[in-house]
Amino acid sequence: MPAPEEIITCVDCGGRCHLLTHAREDDQWLPGDLVSYRCEECRDRWDLVLPDDWDGDPE
């Protein structure tokens, strides 16, 4: 599985949210993994769960 996006758009302010979470020890990301982001503008934190059908493709 590919890694989640390093930077996403904050839904609150439109700023840039940076990935805080590191991959597992085996360097893999799996559906159901919790990933956290922090916005550099408003400092909000976003905790997201990779969906069951996640393949790294935003479409």
N, CA, C and O atoms as CSV, one atom per row, in Angstrom:
chain,resi,resn,atom,element,x,y,z
A,1,MET,N,N,0.824,-1.182,0.000
A,1,MET,CA,C,0.000,0.000,0.000
A,1,MET,C,C,0.870,1.248,0.000
A,1,MET,O,O,1.882,1.302,0.700
A,2,PRO,N,N,0.488,2.235,-0.769
A,2,PRO,CA,C,1.229,3.504,-0.752
A,2,PRO,C,C,0.943,4.278,0.539
A,2,PRO,O,O,-0.022,3.998,1.249
A,3,ALA,N,N,1.782,5.228,0.814
A,3,ALA,CA,C,1.622,6.062,2.009
A,3,ALA,C,C,0.512,7.088,1.795
A,3,ALA,O,O,0.241,7.474,0.658
A,4,PRO,N,N,-0.136,7.538,2.882
A,4,PRO,CA,C,-1.111,8.630,2.765
A,4,PRO,C,C,-0.403,9.907,2.305
A,4,PRO,O,O,0.819,10.019,2.393
A,5,GLU,N,N,-1.175,10.843,1.826
A,5,GLU,CA,C,-0.623,12.126,1.397
A,5,GLU,C,C,0.137,12.787,2.548
A,5,GLU,O,O,-0.317,12.753,3.692
A,6,GLU,N,N,1.273,13.377,2.253
A,6,GLU,CA,C,2.054,14.091,3.266
A,6,GLU,C,C,1.362,15.389,3.688
A,6,GLU,O,O,1.452,15.792,4.848
A,7,ILE,N,N,0.671,16.042,2.746
A,7,ILE,CA,C,-0.010,17.310,3.012
A,7,ILE,C,C,-1.416,17.237,2.425
A,7,ILE,O,O,-1.603,16.849,1.272
A,8,ILE,N,N,-2.410,17.621,3.247
A,8,ILE,CA,C,-3.794,17.716,2.785
A,8,ILE,C,C,-4.299,19.118,3.091
A,8,ILE,O,O,-3.634,19.879,3.795
A,9,THR,N,N,-5.467,19.464,2.567
A,9,THR,CA,C,-6.060,20.773,2.800
A,9,THR,C,C,-6.956,20.730,4.034
A,9,THR,O,O,-7.778,19.826,4.183
A,10,CYS,N,N,-6.794,21.698,4.902
A,10,CYS,CA,C,-7.601,21.801,6.113
A,10,CYS,C,C,-9.028,22.178,5.735
A,10,CYS,O,O,-9.241,23.137,4.993
A,11,VAL,N,N,-10.006,21.430,6.239
A,11,VAL,CA,C,-11.398,21.731,5.911
A,11,VAL,C,C,-11.922,22.923,6.708
A,11,VAL,O,O,-12.965,23.477,6.360
A,12,ASP,N,N,-11.233,23.325,7.756
A,12,ASP,CA,C,-11.667,24.487,8.532
A,12,ASP,C,C,-11.190,25.805,7.927
A,12,ASP,O,O,-11.981,26.733,7.760
A,13,CYS,N,N,-9.903,25.893,7.598
A,13,CYS,CA,C,-9.358,27.182,7.174
A,13,CYS,C,C,-8.765,27.181,5.765
A,13,CYS,O,O,-8.426,28.242,5.240
A,14,GLY,N,N,-8.636,26.011,5.149
A,14,GLY,CA,C,-8.051,25.947,3.809
A,14,GLY,C,C,-6.532,25.908,3.820
A,14,GLY,O,O,-5.904,25.909,2.761
A,15,GLY,N,N,-5.931,25.872,5.015
A,15,GLY,CA,C,-4.469,25.820,5.136
A,15,GLY,C,C,-3.932,24.427,4.804
A,15,GLY,O,O,-4.664,23.547,4.350
A,16,ARG,N,N,-2.653,24.261,5.041
A,16,ARG,CA,C,-1.992,22.985,4.747
A,16,ARG,C,C,-1.832,22.173,6.027
A,16,ARG,O,O,-1.293,22.655,7.024
A,17,CYS,N,N,-2.315,20.925,5.979
A,17,CYS,CA,C,-2.183,20.000,7.113
A,17,CYS,C,C,-1.081,19.008,6.791
A,17,CYS,O,O,-1.073,18.408,5.716
A,18,HIS,N,N,-0.161,18.837,7.712
A,18,HIS,CA,C,0.981,17.948,7.516
A,18,HIS,C,C,0.772,16.649,8.284
A,18,HIS,O,O,0.263,16.652,9.405
A,19,LEU,N,N,1.169,15.548,7.672
A,19,LEU,CA,C,1.053,14.226,8.268
A,19,LEU,C,C,1.933,14.119,9.508
A,19,LEU,O,O,3.125,14.420,9.449
A,20,LEU,N,N,1.357,13.694,10.627
A,20,LEU,CA,C,2.097,13.503,11.876
A,20,LEU,C,C,2.460,12.044,12.104
A,20,LEU,O,O,3.464,11.742,12.748
A,21,THR,N,N,1.649,11.148,11.580
A,21,THR,CA,C,1.777,9.718,11.858
A,21,THR,C,C,2.869,9.086,11.010
A,21,THR,O,O,3.048,9.427,9.841
A,22,HIS,N,N,3.591,8.163,11.620
A,22,HIS,CA,C,4.608,7.392,10.915
A,22,HIS,C,C,4.036,6.031,10.542
A,22,HIS,O,O,3.085,5.556,11.163
A,23,ALA,N,N,4.617,5.415,9.535
A,23,ALA,CA,C,4.195,4.074,9.117
A,23,ALA,C,C,4.521,3.058,10.206
A,23,ALA,O,O,5.287,3.339,11.128
A,24,ARG,N,N,3.932,1.881,10.084
A,24,ARG,CA,C,4.216,0.781,11.007
A,24,ARG,C,C,5.695,0.417,10.923
A,24,ARG,O,O,6.420,0.915,10.061
A,25,GLU,N,N,6.131,-0.452,11.822
A,25,GLU,CA,C,7.535,-0.886,11.828
A,25,GLU,C,C,7.943,-1.542,10.515
A,25,GLU,O,O,9.103,-1.460,10.111
A,26,ASP,N,N,6.983,-2.199,9.843
A,26,ASP,CA,C,7.288,-2.845,8.557
A,26,ASP,C,C,7.157,-1.876,7.389
A,26,ASP,O,O,7.225,-2.284,6.229
A,27,ASP,N,N,6.968,-0.574,7.696
A,27,ASP,CA,C,6.886,0.506,6.707
A,27,ASP,C,C,5.661,0.379,5.802
A,27,ASP,O,O,5.709,0.798,4.646
A,28,GLN,N,N,4.570,-0.191,6.306
A,28,GLN,CA,C,3.350,-0.348,5.527
A,28,GLN,C,C,2.206,0.451,6.140
A,28,GLN,O,O,2.187,0.742,7.336
A,29,TRP,N,N,1.260,0.790,5.280
A,29,TRP,CA,C,0.007,1.421,5.682
A,29,TRP,C,C,-1.106,0.463,5.288
A,29,TRP,O,O,-1.101,-0.090,4.188
A,30,LEU,N,N,-2.058,0.272,6.191
A,30,LEU,CA,C,-3.140,-0.666,5.939
A,30,LEU,C,C,-4.491,0.004,6.156
A,30,LEU,O,O,-4.602,0.942,6.946
A,31,PRO,N,N,-5.528,-0.479,5.452
A,31,PRO,CA,C,-6.873,0.031,5.735
A,31,PRO,C,C,-7.174,-0.117,7.226
A,31,PRO,O,O,-6.829,-1.126,7.841
A,32,GLY,N,N,-7.819,0.896,7.797
A,32,GLY,CA,C,-8.115,0.899,9.229
A,32,GLY,C,C,-7.064,1.600,10.063
A,32,GLY,O,O,-7.299,1.870,11.241
A,33,ASP,N,N,-5.893,1.908,9.479
A,33,ASP,CA,C,-4.861,2.645,10.210
A,33,ASP,C,C,-5.351,4.065,10.500
A,33,ASP,O,O,-6.006,4.688,9.665
A,34,LEU,N,N,-5.029,4.559,11.678
A,34,LEU,CA,C,-5.339,5.929,12.056
A,34,LEU,C,C,-4.175,6.816,11.633
A,34,LEU,O,O,-3.023,6.531,11.960
A,35,VAL,N,N,-4.474,7.891,10.905
A,35,VAL,CA,C,-3.441,8.851,10.506
A,35,VAL,C,C,-3.841,10.230,11.032
A,35,VAL,O,O,-5.015,10.599,10.988
A,36,SER,N,N,-2.878,10.976,11.521
A,36,SER,CA,C,-3.137,12.287,12.108
A,36,SER,C,C,-2.410,13.362,11.322
A,36,SER,O,O,-1.297,13.162,10.836
A,37,TYR,N,N,-3.068,14.507,11.210
A,37,TYR,CA,C,-2.522,15.672,10.522
A,37,TYR,C,C,-2.663,16.884,11.427
A,37,TYR,O,O,-3.565,16.934,12.263
A,38,ARG,N,N,-1.770,17.871,11.266
A,38,ARG,CA,C,-1.858,19.139,11.990
A,38,ARG,C,C,-1.781,20.264,10.976
A,38,ARG,O,O,-0.906,20.278,10.110
A,39,CYS,N,N,-2.717,21.218,11.090
A,39,CYS,CA,C,-2.748,22.359,10.176
A,39,CYS,C,C,-1.723,23.399,10.601
A,39,CYS,O,O,-1.641,23.758,11.776
A,40,GLU,N,N,-0.940,23.883,9.640
A,40,GLU,CA,C,0.072,24.895,9.952
A,40,GLU,C,C,-0.541,26.275,10.138
A,40,GLU,O,O,0.110,27.165,10.687
A,41,GLU,N,N,-1.776,26.474,9.694
A,41,GLU,CA,C,-2.433,27.784,9.814
A,41,GLU,C,C,-3.205,27.908,11.133
A,41,GLU,O,O,-2.882,28.747,11.974
A,42,CYS,N,N,-4.230,27.059,11.302
A,42,CYS,CA,C,-5.109,27.174,12.471
A,42,CYS,C,C,-4.728,26.213,13.591
A,42,CYS,O,O,-5.305,26.271,14.677
A,43,ARG,N,N,-3.757,25.325,13.340
A,43,ARG,CA,C,-3.226,24.371,14.314
A,43,ARG,C,C,-4.227,23.269,14.702
A,43,ARG,O,O,-3.988,22.525,15.653
A,44,ASP,N,N,-5.350,23.164,13.966
A,44,ASP,CA,C,-6.284,22.071,14.223
A,44,ASP,C,C,-5.606,20.746,13.917
A,44,ASP,O,O,-4.720,20.664,13.067
A,45,ARG,N,N,-6.040,19.710,14.628
A,45,ARG,CA,C,-5.535,18.362,14.387
A,45,ARG,C,C,-6.665,17.544,13.791
A,45,ARG,O,O,-7.813,17.634,14.226
A,46,TRP,N,N,-6.323,16.745,12.789
A,46,TRP,CA,C,-7.296,15.881,12.125
A,46,TRP,C,C,-6.821,14.444,12.257
A,46,TRP,O,O,-5.699,14.111,11.875
A,47,ASP,N,N,-7.691,13.590,12.804
A,47,ASP,CA,C,-7.422,12.160,12.923
A,47,ASP,C,C,-8.340,11.438,11.941
A,47,ASP,O,O,-9.563,11.489,12.073
A,48,LEU,N,N,-7.755,10.777,10.973
A,48,LEU,CA,C,-8.508,10.104,9.918
A,48,LEU,C,C,-8.195,8.619,9.922
A,48,LEU,O,O,-7.080,8.216,10.254
A,49,VAL,N,N,-9.171,7.807,9.555
A,49,VAL,CA,C,-8.985,6.370,9.447
A,49,VAL,C,C,-8.931,6.013,7.962
A,49,VAL,O,O,-9.820,6.385,7.196
A,50,LEU,N,N,-7.881,5.289,7.561
A,50,LEU,CA,C,-7.789,4.860,6.171
A,50,LEU,C,C,-8.926,3.878,5.899
A,50,LEU,O,O,-9.064,2.888,6.617
A,51,PRO,N,N,-9.742,4.133,4.876
A,51,PRO,CA,C,-10.919,3.296,4.629
A,51,PRO,C,C,-10.561,1.882,4.180
A,51,PRO,O,O,-9.443,1.619,3.738
A,52,ASP,N,N,-11.532,0.977,4.302
A,52,ASP,CA,C,-11.324,-0.421,3.927
A,52,ASP,C,C,-10.916,-0.586,2.466
A,52,ASP,O,O,-10.174,-1.507,2.125
A,53,ASP,N,N,-11.400,0.305,1.608
A,53,ASP,CA,C,-11.074,0.197,0.174
A,53,ASP,C,C,-9.924,1.120,-0.214
A,53,ASP,O,O,-9.753,1.436,-1.391
A,54,TRP,N,N,-9.129,1.556,0.773
A,54,TRP,CA,C,-8.051,2.504,0.505
A,54,TRP,C,C,-6.929,1.845,-0.279
A,54,TRP,O,O,-6.434,0.778,0.084
A,55,ASP,N,N,-6.537,2.508,-1.372
A,55,ASP,CA,C,-5.412,2.022,-2.174
A,55,ASP,C,C,-4.457,3.167,-2.471
A,55,ASP,O,O,-3.566,3.031,-3.309
A,56,GLY,N,N,-4.638,4.312,-1.782
A,56,GLY,CA,C,-3.764,5.453,-1.983
A,56,GLY,C,C,-4.171,6.356,-3.140
A,56,GLY,O,O,-3.580,7.417,-3.342
A,57,ASP,N,N,-5.187,5.933,-3.905
A,57,ASP,CA,C,-5.651,6.716,-5.049
A,57,ASP,C,C,-6.761,7.659,-4.588
A,57,ASP,O,O,-7.788,7.180,-4.108
A,58,PRO,N,N,-6.599,8.990,-4.714
A,58,PRO,CA,C,-7.604,9.925,-4.238
A,58,PRO,C,C,-8.937,9.825,-4.971
A,58,PRO,O,O,-9.931,10.352,-4.471
A,59,GLU,N,N,-9.005,9.195,-6.097
A,59,GLU,CA,C,-10.260,9.038,-6.848
A,59,GLU,C,C,-11.007,7.923,-6.288
A,59,GLU,O,O,-12.098,7.609,-6.764
